[in-house]
Amino acid sequence: MLTKKMDIVAQTIENQILTVFPEEYVWETFSGKITLRDTILQLLAECCKYAYDNTQETHSLDFYLGGAGSADDSERMMHQRTMNYVRDKRKVQEQQLRAEGWSVNGLTLPEMKGIGEKLKGHRLNHFQFWEICNIHDMRLVKAVVDRKIGKGNFTSQNMQEISDEYDDAFQAFRPGKQWNKKKTRCVKDIYNEMSFDYKNHEFRS
């Protein structure tokens, strides 16, 4: 549900898109599953996220793990690997954007190579730490990003495990809600309907 001000912004964005881009381009781009409204709402969501990330209090990774004295080394390394994974993917995204002529600043995480950076550590707000945890805990997301689904070595058992994992995490986001598990097993059901041939089919880039 948009507030009145957000609705005004959404309408302004829509008017600008319809004014700047040719009608044929708009129709071709937004006549499929992704509509113009979907794109505008995603833009607003990104703006809200950007505003949140730049106004919330941040802490080191050790802070979220109970403090430097009590943080478990294995858990710290687990999150560090996830953050390195995010950095690598953002580097690819940054290169793609720069190649298209966009000016990109602050997209990638710091390398933490210098002693000053290492002592300071990564600075995360609560939501960013939650996102880092989700990347590790929801393997389905990484499987999609890394284009593993549909590859010959990605079995139906693999899909069953990570879709169940994702669905369980989704249910945990809604505490107290009595979900019908038969209805919430949506990820696996959609995958099954696609009827992949594991040996012969592969997603095309």
Secondary structure, 3 states (H helix, E strand, C coil): CCCHHHHHHHHHHHHHHHHHCCHHHHHHHHCCCCCHHHHHHHHHHHHHHHHHHCCCCCECHHHHCCCCCCCCHHHHHHHHHHHHHHHHHHHHHHHHHHHCCCCCCCCCCCCCCCHHHHHHCCCECHHHHHHHHHHHHCHHHHHHHCCCCCCCCCCHHHHHHHHHHHHHHHHHCCCCCCCCHHHHCHHHHHHHHHCCCCCCCCCCC
